[in-house]
Amino acid sequence: MTKPDFEKEKERAALHAVGMVSDGMWVGLGSGSTIAYAVRALGERVACGLDIQAVPTSRKTRELAASVGIPLRDLPDATHLDLTIDGADECDPRLDLIKGGGGALLHEKIVASASRRLVIIVDSRKPVPRLLHAFPLPVEVIPLAIGVVSFRLRALGAGVTLRRLPDGTPFVTDEGNRILDLTFVEPPEPTELARSLEAIPGLVEHGLFLGMTSTLVIGRNSGADVEIRGSAGVGEVCS
Ligand SMILES: O=C[C@H](O)[C@H](O)[C@H](O)COP(=O)(O)O
């Protein structure tokens, strides 16, 4: 059996999602390696005359989008968006997600929450039967609350790890916060966990995106290019 080409899957999912964008839209751009394919493809459509405004969710996405000529708006300028394209670390059959593997969950959740449609693009490794059984759940915490928040997270049954860079220094988010990665020996129900996390002062946001996804696009290697879950919808493609 041939080994799956996950980069090909990401690209196929990204191309499909970019086909859903049409003239006049305000488009949210997520973060991560899968989104990079979408940003480059969107840049090609902009070069062909597609007229959009885009709101990036991280410094990295902003830089890439600017480099391919996508017109950009800042998050404070946005009130609502037509469509957001983003990646995910895990997605379950209800299209609920874990996000934040790259540490961009706070801006991503604000943009997703302001979007009429959230289109999630993933490769075939991301769909799982249940969340919280494999990928650690990222939460963003203000630096001075790290001790207090960690204590309360452990009381909820979580294993807590401060995310660090390869040189050992703490990872710092675009908002100057820290990321704690949570693991569970006995994974809780995501909705209940989300409620508990939202009640902890100093915990700014968590990576559970529940009930937000409109469409999940899974890139495939063989057969059809993509598998769609949730609502479909394809716009024009630049030739
Ligand atoms: O913080 C990062 C984001 O939530 C990403 O969308 C997520 O980690 C997926 O990234 P990738 O496409 O690189 O797997």
The ligand as an ORCA input file, in Angstrom:
! r2SCAN-3c Opt
* xyz 0 1
  O      -3.035     27.317     16.558
  C      -3.059     26.727     15.504
  C      -4.268     26.359     14.769
  O      -5.369     26.037     15.571
  C      -4.077     25.387     13.617
  O      -5.149     25.618     12.751
  C      -4.054     23.928     14.020
  O      -3.040     23.709     14.977
  C      -3.818     23.006     12.794
  O      -2.566     23.262     12.256
  P      -1.972     22.425     11.031
  O      -2.782     22.758      9.840
  O      -0.554     22.880     10.927
  O      -2.068     20.971     11.429
*
